[in-house]
Amino acid sequence: MKLIYTVCTSSYLYQAFSLGDSIKKTNPDYELIICLTDKMPEVNFPIPYKILPVESINFPALEEYSQKFSIIELACAFKPIFAFYLLDKYPTLEKLIYLDTDIFLYDSLAGIEKNLDEHDIIITPHITKAIPLSERWNEKQYLNAGLYNAGFIAFKRTENSLKFLDWWQTHLNKYGYLDYCKGMGADQLCLNFVPIFYDKVLIDYNPSLNIAYWNLQERELSFTNGRYFVNKNIPLVFFHFSGYNPHKPTLISKHYKLPRNRSQKALKQIIKEYRTVLINNHFNDLKGIIPAYGIYTVPPKEKHPFVKFVEKSAWKVINYVEKF
């Protein structure tokens, strides 16, 4: 049995379905399980992939978690919890891969499988090369957000990996908040400790894994003969569309704008294709669903104009102060 799992709310099922489509096309021997930190949505179309609602796993602290974590923090905190559940439910499962819902596969995961033969845990760094400090996005951001990206983690069933999952779950229960000033970055910042605390951890530098806005300065995307490549000749395995919004179709991420001097042809193409997949997977039907669990924050577009003005002014002051 080969299994990939992802965690999301109903409002992001359109991404999860898109991830599933990419798995079916590139890795048909894998099954996707969508772990839902939400109630099952009422929709008028068939659900194409297996969904595991959080209520069905009988986690005793669900209500406690729901009252103390935001929606995104809650989803992050449940990554190790769902992993334990799946390992218990499928006792013959030896390897398990986690992927964020906004990831899309373009090639086989055979390389990851092979690496798990020799390692217990695989993680990928956000960046692998130094960035000039004059750049807006440089090393400082990753000292806040974390050295490794929590959108992809692979592990096999070993005592070492189970200890990691137990530590991760315990850590997130207490420190799973997004509060960078207090050294908390949800599920991600604490991954800095994983290669220190645990054996047989592979930090995978393969540039074809987890390409995203944060590493585009070191990874050039191209398209040749119907396939995407990284740095000219390495087949792209998966792209992480973190922060992408179909309502802003040409912007790769809400966190980042491409420099004008970069070659953007392949990037524009991959974004356009991904948007089409998201729309076809019921983006317009699902995006507006308010999650049943977690602390709900009113989206900016729903806020009163005066509140948005005050917040924008405050951020300008903060950014100005940071220069000194």
VOGU-3710 file (C-alpha; in Angstrom, 3 decimals, decimal comma):
1> mkliytvcts> 0,000/0,000/0,000  1,248/3,488/-0,914  -0,343/6,445/0,776  -0,186/10,235/0,602  -2,159/12,357/3,025  -2,967/16,037/3,184  -4,743/18,190/5,777  -7,164/21,020/5,035  -10,574/22,565/5,657  -13,548/22,240/3,316
11> sylyqafslg> -12,754/25,659/1,850  -9,510/24,247/0,419  -10,862/20,995/-0,944  -10,517/22,376/-4,468  -6,740/22,327/-3,904  -6,847/18,851/-2,378  -8,823/17,524/-5,361  -6,250/19,099/-7,690  -3,437/17,447/-5,747  -5,312/14,169/-6,102
21> dsikktnpdy> -5,627/14,622/-9,858  -1,874/15,145/-10,137  -1,176/12,056/-8,032  -3,516/9,952/-10,165  -1,752/11,102/-13,334  1,890/10,813/-12,206  1,790/8,238/-9,401  -1,298/6,059/-9,967  -0,051/3,453/-7,486  -0,582/5,945/-4,638
31> eliicltdkm> -3,829/6,634/-2,802  -4,632/10,101/-1,459  -6,453/10,552/1,831  -7,742/14,055/2,517  -7,743/14,648/6,270  -10,358/17,282/6,996  -10,110/19,581/10,035  -13,713/20,439/9,364  -17,140/18,917/8,901  -18,018/17,280/5,598
41> pevnfpipyk> -19,347/19,934/3,233  -22,758/19,727/1,613  -22,047/19,868/-2,105  -23,945/19,037/-5,279  -21,109/17,176/-6,994  -19,417/13,808/-6,337  -16,387/13,782/-4,011  -13,538/12,293/-6,084  -11,185/11,262/-3,265  -11,361/9,642/0,147
51> ilpvesinfp> -12,012/12,178/2,918  -11,305/11,572/6,597  -13,221/14,128/8,718  -11,587/15,017/12,014  -14,670/13,952/13,990  -14,255/10,396/12,732  -10,856/9,849/14,393  -12,227/10,470/17,912  -9,417/12,792/18,976  -10,338/13,663/22,592
61> aleeysqkfs> -8,937/17,217/22,573  -10,659/18,372/19,368  -12,796/20,983/21,125  -9,817/22,275/23,112  -7,720/22,591/19,960  -10,596/24,273/18,134  -10,932/26,947/20,807  -7,239/27,815/21,110  -5,944/27,564/17,520  -6,731/29,586/14,423
71> iielacafkp> -7,969/27,674/11,395  -4,499/27,410/9,850  -2,835/26,579/13,192  -5,400/23,841/13,757  -4,696/22,206/10,394  -0,961/22,347/11,084  -1,348/20,865/14,574  -3,271/17,906/13,182  -0,536/16,776/10,774  1,117/14,393/13,286
81> ifafylldky> -2,245/13,431/14,793  -3,589/12,238/11,446  -0,259/10,509/10,733  -0,606/8,444/13,912  -4,196/7,604/13,022  -3,277/6,400/9,528  -0,341/4,329/10,755  -2,652/2,679/13,275  -5,474/2,147/10,766  -3,174/0,622/8,146
91> ptlekliyld> -0,736/-1,624/10,067  0,983/-2,824/6,879  1,765/0,744/5,799  5,546/1,168/5,923  6,013/4,576/4,298  3,871/7,693/4,498  4,146/10,987/2,611  2,561/14,259/3,670  1,890/16,960/1,053  0,195/20,329/1,489
101> tdiflydsla> -2,965/20,725/-0,553  -1,409/23,487/-2,682  1,227/21,118/-4,072  0,924/19,671/-7,570  2,881/16,647/-8,816  4,515/16,491/-12,237  6,621/13,324/-12,001  7,201/10,097/-10,104  7,911/9,964/-6,368  10,194/6,959/-6,876
111> gieknldehd> 13,242/8,939/-5,757  11,602/9,736/-2,430  10,601/6,095/-1,982  14,172/4,985/-2,643  15,580/7,490/-0,166  13,199/6,173/2,488  14,886/2,788/2,159  17,966/4,328/3,777  16,414/7,123/5,857  13,565/7,435/8,348
121> iiitphitka> 12,539/11,045/7,722  12,892/13,317/4,675  12,549/17,097/4,761  13,409/19,838/2,264  15,076/23,200/2,990  13,461/26,430/1,883  16,731/27,589/0,328  20,084/25,931/-0,361  22,179/28,954/-1,330  22,914/32,295/0,296
131> iplserwnek> 20,784/35,245/-0,797  22,219/38,782/-0,986  21,031/40,710/2,055  19,974/43,539/-0,239  17,122/41,354/-1,513  13,677/41,800/0,067  13,492/38,053/0,697  16,751/36,899/2,269  18,017/34,617/5,026  16,336/36,672/7,758
141> qylnaglyna> 12,872/35,507/6,698  13,820/31,855/7,159  15,192/32,437/10,640  11,603/33,414/11,446  9,644/30,994/9,267  11,962/27,987/9,579  14,808/26,402/7,645  12,633/23,567/6,306  9,248/23,654/4,632  6,487/21,729/6,386
151> gfiafkrten> 4,502/21,335/3,174  6,329/18,085/2,467  7,495/15,430/4,905  8,103/11,759/4,164  8,798/9,080/6,741  8,714/5,349/7,239  7,391/3,355/10,160  10,317/3,102/12,586  10,754/3,724/16,291  12,775/6,807/15,389
161> slkfldwwqt> 9,997/8,278/13,211  7,315/7,516/15,777  9,361/9,377/18,391  9,550/12,322/16,004  5,777/12,312/15,443  5,143/12,102/19,185  7,516/15,024/19,829  5,950/17,035/16,988  2,427/16,468/18,283  3,405/17,363/21,860
171> hlnkygyldy> 5,291/20,463/20,712  2,403/21,712/18,564  -0,114/21,212/21,351  1,752/23,843/23,380  3,596/25,914/20,782  1,635/25,420/17,565  0,794/29,094/17,155  1,802/31,592/14,485  3,623/34,058/16,721  7,080/34,700/15,313
181> ckgmgadqlc> 7,928/37,262/17,998  7,667/34,458/20,564  9,553/31,904/18,481  6,489/30,013/17,279  5,842/29,281/13,608  2,975/26,770/13,765  4,210/23,345/12,588  7,212/24,598/10,620  9,708/26,513/12,758  10,152/23,585/15,148
191> lnfvpifydk> 11,337/21,404/12,240  14,707/23,153/12,662  15,318/20,664/15,480  14,513/17,493/13,543  18,007/16,810/12,079  19,461/17,482/15,542  17,052/15,436/17,647  16,549/12,416/15,371  18,677/9,919/13,468  18,530/9,027/9,785
201> vlidynpsln> 17,041/12,350/8,695  17,637/13,256/5,054  17,733/16,947/4,191  16,916/16,546/0,511  18,588/19,189/-1,662  17,036/17,880/-4,886  15,942/21,083/-6,697  13,009/19,307/-8,351  11,262/18,890/-4,986  9,186/21,656/-3,449
211> iaywnlqere> 9,990/24,406/-5,926  8,089/27,536/-4,864  8,289/31,305/-4,696  10,865/31,103/-1,881  13,518/29,316/-3,953  12,938/30,644/-7,473  16,161/32,654/-7,220  18,095/29,367/-7,339  15,784/27,235/-9,487  14,984/28,072/-13,088
221> lsftngryfv> 11,835/26,498/-14,490  11,607/25,574/-18,173  9,216/23,627/-20,401  10,487/21,294/-23,125  8,735/18,562/-25,100  5,673/18,571/-22,883  7,554/18,416/-19,562  8,698/20,889/-16,935  12,356/20,948/-15,935  14,328/22,622/-13,165
231> nkniplvffh> 17,735/24,131/-13,900  17,556/22,985/-17,536  17,678/19,186/-17,263  16,133/17,986/-13,971  12,499/16,830/-14,355  10,190/18,744/-12,014  8,682/16,419/-9,390  6,402/18,825/-7,574  5,641/22,532/-7,419  4,339/24,195/-4,259
241> fsgynphkpt> 1,834/26,927/-5,166  1,928/28,492/-1,706  -0,066/31,706/-1,509  -1,582/31,368/-4,983  -5,045/32,856/-5,482  -7,061/32,132/-8,660  -8,650/35,578/-8,292  -5,192/37,016/-9,059  -4,280/34,631/-11,882  -0,885/36,040/-12,886
251> liskhyklpr> 0,546/36,445/-9,368  2,527/33,368/-8,328  1,960/34,057/-4,626  0,458/36,724/-2,417  3,819/36,715/-0,624  6,018/37,420/-3,627  6,313/39,251/-6,938  8,614/37,971/-9,657  11,521/40,271/-10,547  11,041/41,775/-13,998
261> nrsqkalkqi> 14,464/40,588/-15,146  13,616/36,898/-14,664  12,522/34,611/-17,466  8,849/34,064/-16,698  7,511/32,102/-19,671  7,419/28,665/-18,008  6,266/30,127/-14,695  3,389/31,961/-16,347  2,424/28,763/-18,136  2,490/26,556/-15,035
271> ikeyrtvlin> 0,451/29,106/-13,068  -2,139/29,361/-15,840  -2,474/25,573/-16,052  -2,789/25,233/-12,279  -5,495/27,885/-12,134  -7,534/25,982/-14,718  -7,301/22,818/-12,619  -8,403/24,680/-9,474  -11,400/26,223/-11,215  -12,407/22,833/-12,609
281> nhfndlkgii> -12,198/21,366/-9,105  -14,967/23,624/-7,780  -12,962/26,588/-6,503  -16,014/28,833/-6,782  -18,232/26,354/-4,913  -15,862/25,626/-2,032  -13,782/28,716/-1,319  -16,452/30,539/0,669  -17,158/27,750/3,178  -16,509/28,861/6,772
291> paygiytvpp> -14,718/26,065/8,698  -16,510/24,451/11,632  -13,380/24,266/13,803  -10,690/26,751/14,746  -10,830/30,458/15,528  -12,300/32,227/12,511  -10,808/35,560/11,444  -12,772/37,840/9,142  -11,055/37,999/5,712  -9,697/41,457/4,784
301> kekhpfvkfv> -12,265/41,977/2,018  -15,068/41,647/4,587  -13,584/44,184/7,019  -14,858/47,730/7,373  -12,819/50,184/5,232  -11,710/52,131/8,330  -10,351/48,960/9,964  -8,413/48,118/6,800  -7,013/51,679/6,717  -5,797/51,439/10,330
311> eksawkviny> -4,205/48,025/9,754  -2,469/49,188/6,572  -1,125/52,279/8,337  0,144/50,169/11,237  2,049/47,865/8,882  3,650/50,874/7,206  4,919/52,042/10,599  6,222/48,553/11,456  8,041/48,232/8,135  9,550/51,707/8,591
321> vekf> 10,805/50,895/12,099  12,354/47,616/10,889  14,730/49,597/8,666  16,538/50,932/11,736
//
